[in-house]
Amino acid sequence: MNNYNEKIREISLKLLQNNEVEKVIGFCQGSLPTATQPIAVTSEKDVDKLIFNSRCGINLANYLRDQKEKVAVIAKGCDSRNIVTHVIENQVKRDQLYIIGVPCTGMVDKHKLADLFDDDIISYSENENQITVSSDTKTETIEKQDLLKENCRYCLHRNPVIYDELAGDLVEEQSLE
């Protein structure tokens, strides 16, 4: 999912430069190597802080209520379904949103990851299917599939159901068959 970063930043920069939105609600690196946190980017100079990876599990739809201006939001499949509910329930107006859709192959369960180490994790990186994590005493490369949150293992909506622009190619949906 790391390949989404460049496209998310490109879309966000364009939206802010053209004054199409007042802010972009997305993710930035958290204070720990395994953490991300929500961020509202209002300045072109801060667009490089935006990231997206398998640690971006928070549902950003929760930050859309009470927005007065037009905003962009990064949305995974589950987030986009929640956004649709917000729109239907008149908690947010659709014309106030620019949805940057990100196809998702699952979020990492931080507890499963932490259980693999006896000491603090000091670095984290991922590619499409593997995660490499290091502590002071060891480095592990793990299949991402083995660390997914339980709800992500069975998710049937990996792709956003609503979006204005996609930050990557649609991924194959799972089925329970």
ROBA-682365 format. One record per residue: residue in three letters; x, y, z of N, C-alpha, C in turn. Coordinates in pm, whole numbers, padded with zeros to 5 digits, always signed. Example, Ala and Ser with C-alpha at 12.3 -4.5 7.8 and 13.67 -1.06 7.14 Angstrom:
! ROBA-682365
ALA+01319-00569+00780+01230-00450+00780+01320-00330+00780SER+01285-00225+00708+01367-00106+00714+01290+00003+00787
***
This chain:
! ROBA-682365
MET+00080-00119+00000+00000+00000+00000+00085+00127+00000ASN+00216+00113+00015+00301+00231+00018+00295+00313-00109ASN+00260+00249-00221+00253+00322-00347+00140+00424-00349TYR+00050+00421-00251-00058+00518-00244-00010+00656-00200ASN+00099+00661-00125+00144+00788-00067+00161+00896-00172GLU+00233+00865-00278+00260+00964-00382+00131+01015-00446LYS+00040+00923-00478-00085+00962-00543-00174+01044-00448ILE-00182+01004-00322-00260+01080-00223-00204+01221-00211ARG-00075+01234-00205-00012+01366-00193-00035+01449-00319GLU-00027+01386-00434-00050+01456-00561-00194+01509-00568ILE-00291+01425-00536-00432+01467-00538-00456+01578-00436SER-00404+01560-00317-00424+01657-00209-00364+01793-00245LEU-00245+01793-00301-00179+01918-00341-00263+01990-00445LYS-00311+01916-00543-00395+01975-00648-00521+02037-00588LEU-00586+01966-00499-00710+02016-00438-00686+02143-00357LEU-00576+02146-00282-00546+02265-00201-00501+02382-00289GLN-00418+02354-00388-00370+02461-00477-00485+02527-00553ASN-00582+02447-00595-00696+02498-00672-00810+02547-00585ASN-00786+02549-00453-00888+02592-00356-01019+02515-00370GLU-01008+02387-00408-01127+02302-00419-01171+02253-00281VAL-01077+02244-00187-01108+02206-00049-01028+02297+00045GLU-01077+02307+00168-01006+02385+00270-00903+02301+00344LYS-00929+02169+00350-00837+02079+00419-00853+01938+00366VAL-00749+01860+00392-00749+01717+00358-00735+01641+00489ILE-00831+01554+00517-00826+01472+00637-00766+01338+00596GLY-00652+01305+00657-00582+01182+00622-00503+01130+00740PHE-00392+01065+00710-00307+01005+00813-00165+01059+00801CYS-00097+01065+00916+00046+01095+00919+00112+00995+01013GLN+00244+00992+01011+00318+00903+01100+00290+00942+01244GLY+00268+00843+01329+00246+00867+01471+00378+00877+01545SER+00371+00883+01676+00492+00899+01758+00569+00768+01775LEU+00506+00655+01743+00572+00525+01749+00586+00469+01608PRO+00686+00385+01583+00705+00330+01448+00584+00254+01394THR+00505+00193+01483+00391+00114+01438+00260+00193+01439ALA+00266+00323+01464+00144+00402+01478+00131+00509+01370THR+00006+00532+01331-00029+00648+01249-00133+00726+01327GLN-00158+00848+01284-00260+00928+01350-00330+01016+01248PRO-00453+01055+01277-00525+01143+01186-00457+01280+01179ILE-00468+01343+01063-00415+01477+01043-00509+01553+00950ALA-00523+01680+00974-00598+01768+00884-00496+01862+00822VAL-00469+01843+00694-00370+01923+00622-00443+02040+00557THR-00400+02161+00592-00462+02282+00537-00365+02362+00450SER-00240+02322+00450-00138+02397+00379-00066+02307+00279GLU-00034+02363+00164+00038+02287+00062+00170+02233+00114LYS+00234+02309+00203+00365+02267+00255+00356+02143+00345ASP+00237+02112+00394+00220+01996+00483+00171+01871+00413VAL+00149+01879+00283+00098+01764+00208+00192+01644+00218ASP+00322+01668+00228+00418+01557+00237+00405+01476+00366LYS+00330+01526+00462+00308+01452+00586+00207+01339+00567LEU+00126+01347+00462+00022+01247+00439+00083+01112+00402ILE+00034+01007+00466+00078+00871+00436-00044+00779+00434PHE-00026+00661+00375-00127+00557+00384-00056+00423+00378ASN-00087+00336+00476-00031+00202+00481-00123+00114+00564SER-00080-00005+00596-00166-00100+00667-00174-00073+00817ARG-00129+00043+00860-00146+00085+00999-00251+00196+01011CYS-00314+00232+00899-00412+00343+00897-00553+00290+00918GLY-00575+00231+01033-00702+00164+01060-00814+00253+01109ILE-00783+00371+01157-00888+00459+01210-00982+00499+01097ASN-01111+00502+01127-01212+00539+01030-01224+00692+01026LEU-01173+00754+00922-01171+00900+00912-01309+00961+00889ALA-01408+00880+00859-01545+00931+00845-01590+00996+00975ASN-01535+00952+01085-01572+01008+01216-01531+01154+01232TYR-01444+01203+01146-01397+01341+01155-01472+01435+01060LEU-01574+01386+00995-01645+01467+00895-01761+01548+00951ARG-01816+01507+01061-01928+01581+01119-01884+01721+01159ASP-01975+01813+01150-01952+01952+01192-01849+02027+01108GLN-01817+01975+00991-01728+02048+00900-01810+02156+00831LYS-01761+02276+00833-01834+02388+00771-01791+02410+00625GLU-01666+02379+00595-01613+02402+00461-01604+02269+00385LYS-01569+02278+00259-01550+02157+00179-01416+02094+00216VAL-01419+01963+00241-01299+01891+00283-01279+01768+00196ALA-01154+01729+00186-01120+01601+00123-01094+01502+00235VAL-01123+01376+00210-01100+01273+00309-01046+01148+00239ILE-00949+01084+00303-00895+00957+00255-00989+00847+00304ALA-01034+00759+00214-01135+00660+00254-01105+00521+00198LYS-01090+00425+00289-01084+00283+00255-01226+00237+00227GLY-01243+00112+00190-01376+00059+00164-01469+00072+00283CYS-01422+00034+00402-01506+00043+00521-01538+00188+00556ASP-01441+00277+00539-01465+00419+00565-01571+00473+00470SER-01561+00436+00342-01654+00489+00243-01797+00445+00272ARG-01814+00326+00321-01948+00279+00359-02002+00362+00474ASN-01916+00399+00567-01956+00483+00678-01989+00625+00631ILE-01914+00674+00533-01941+00806+00476-02080+00808+00412VAL-02113+00702+00339-02246+00693+00278-02353+00703+00386THR-02336+00635+00497-02432+00642+00607-02442+00785+00660HIS-02328+00852+00676-02329+00992+00723-02409+01081+00626VAL-02391+01058+00497-02463+01139+00397-02613+01109+00404ILE-02649+00982+00408-02790+00942+00415-02858+01000+00539GLU-02786+01001+00651-02842+01050+00776-02827+01202+00793ASN-02786+01270+00686-02769+01416+00687-02672+01466+00793GLN-02572+01385+00825-02468+01428+00917-02359+01506+00845VAL-02353+01487+00714-02260+01560+00629-02323+01570+00490LYS-02297+01679+00421-02351+01696+00286-02249+01641+00186ARG-02298+01565+00090-02209+01505-00010-02132+01611-00086ASP-02194+01725-00115-02124+01828-00193-02017+01900-00110GLN-02005+01868+00018-01898+01922+00101-01776+01831+00102LEU-01786+01717+00037-01680+01616+00045-01613+01593-00090TYR-01484+01572-00083-01409+01518-00196-01344+01392-00140ILE-01389+01278-00189-01345+01149-00133-01231+01093-00218ILE-01116+01078-00152-00999+01015-00216-01002+00868-00174GLY-01044+00783-00265-01059+00641-00236-00928+00566-00241VAL-00909+00477-00144-00790+00392-00142-00832+00246-00128PRO-00810+00166-00231-00835+00023-00219-00748-00035-00107CYS-00800-00129-00034-00734-00176+00088-00723-00328+00089THR-00609-00378+00133-00593-00523+00148-00582-00562+00295GLY-00623-00473+00383-00630-00506+00525-00537-00424+00611MET-00577-00411+00737-00502-00336+00837-00437-00431+00935VAL-00317-00396+00978-00240-00477+01072-00294-00459+01213ASP-00305-00569+01284-00343-00567+01426-00216-00538+01506LYS-00210-00422+01567-00090-00379+01641-00060-00471+01759HIS-00163-00532+01816-00143-00622+01929-00075-00752+01884LYS-00117-00804+01770-00053-00924+01716+00094-00896+01687LEU+00121-00779+01635+00257-00739+01604+00341-00726+01731ALA+00290-00658+01830+00363-00636+01955+00390-00768+02027ASP+00298-00865+02015+00316-00994+02081+00436-01072+02029LEU+00487-01036+01913+00602-01106+01856+00735-01060+01916PHE+00731-00953+01996+00853-00894+02049+00846-00881+02201ASP+00962-00902+02266+00971-00885+02410+01013-00744+02448ASP+01062-00669+02349+01105-00532+02374+01035-00438+02275ASP+01067-00309+02285+00998-00210+02203+01038-00219+02056ILE+00941-00202+01969+00965-00199+01825+01025-00063+01790ILE+01136-00066+01716+01203+00059+01682+01195+00095+01534SER+01157-00003+01450+01138+00030+01309+01033-00063+01248TYR+00967-00009+01144+00858-00080+01078+00862-00041+00932SER+00853-00139+00843+00839-00110+00700+00754-00221+00638GLU+00693-00189+00525+00610-00288+00459+00622-00276+00309ASN+00604-00389+00244+00586-00388+00100+00449-00449+00076GLU+00419-00489-00042+00284-00535-00075+00234-00647+00016ASN+00317-00747+00044+00271-00865+00118+00348-00895+00246GLN+00454-00821+00274+00536-00850+00391+00561-00725+00474ILE+00580-00750+00602+00611-00643+00697+00741-00680+00765THR+00832-00584+00773+00958-00604+00841+00961-00512+00962VAL+00985-00574+01077+00982-00501+01203+01108-00534+01281SER+01164-00432+01346+01284-00452+01425+01268-00396+01565SER+01334-00465+01660+01349-00414+01795+01500-00407+01820ASP+01540-00379+01940+01683-00378+01971+01745-00516+01963THR+01662-00621+01978+01715-00756+01987+01693-00843+01864LYS+01598-00805+01777+01574-00889+01659+01500-00814+01550THR+01507-00873+01431+01432-00824+01316+01349-00940+01263GLU+01223-00914+01236+01132-01017+01183+01069-00968+01054THR+01059-01055+00955+00981-01028+00835+00865-01126+00837ILE+00745-01069+00835+00623-01146+00854+00530-01124+00737GLU+00457-01228+00698+00354-01214+00597+00244-01125+00653LYS+00207-01023+00579+00104-00929+00625-00025-01002+00660GLN-00061-01100+00582-00184-01178+00602-00191-01235+00744ASP-00076-01270+00802-00072-01329+00936-00096-01228+01048LEU-00091-01100+01016-00105-00995+01117-00233-00912+01103LEU-00319-00949+01009-00438-00868+00984-00535-00869+01102LYS-00605-00758+01118-00715-00752+01214-00819-00854+01171GLU-00892-00907+01267-00990-01012+01236-01095-00964+01136ASN-01148-00842+01153-01251-00795+01059-01193-00778+00919CYS-01066-00749+00906-01003-00734+00773-00985-00869+00704ARG-00969-00974+00782-00953-01108+00724-01077-01147+00643TYR-01193-01097+00683-01319-01137+00621-01389-01022+00549CYS-01320-00912+00530-01380-00795+00468-01422-00824+00324LEU-01545-00785+00291-01597-00804+00156-01604-00673+00079HIS-01551-00566+00137-01556-00433+00076-01420-00366+00081ARG-01325-00425+00014-01190-00371+00012-01180-00241-00066ASN-01265-00225-00165-01263-00106-00249-01369-00007-00201PRO-01340+00122-00210-01439+00221-00170-01566+00208-00255VAL-01681+00225-00191-01808+00217-00263-01846+00352-00321ILE-01782+00458-00274-01804+00593-00326-01672+00667-00318TYR-01640+00742-00424-01516+00820-00426-01525+00920-00541ASP-01443+01023-00530-01430+01119-00639-01306+01090-00723GLU-01208+01030-00660-01084+00995-00728-01018+00881-00652LEU-00960+00788-00725-00891+00675-00663-00741+00702-00657ALA-00679+00659-00547-00535+00675-00531-00459+00551-00577GLY-00530+00453-00629-00466+00331-00677-00565+00243-00749ASP-00515+00137-00807-00601+00045-00880-00690-00033-00783LEU-00811-00062-00827-00900-00144-00746-00837-00280-00721VAL-00864-00337-00602-00810-00468-00567-00922-00571-00577GLU-00885-00696-00584-00984-00803-00593-01057-00814-00460GLU-01188-00820-00467-01269-00834-00347-01262-00980-00300GLN-01273-01001-00170-01277-01134-00114-01420-01187-00118SER-01433-01316-00109-01566-01376-00093-01556-01479+00019LEU-01668-01511+00076-01669-01606+00188-01688-01750+00143GLU-01689-01772+00014-01711-01907-00039-01589-01991-00027
***
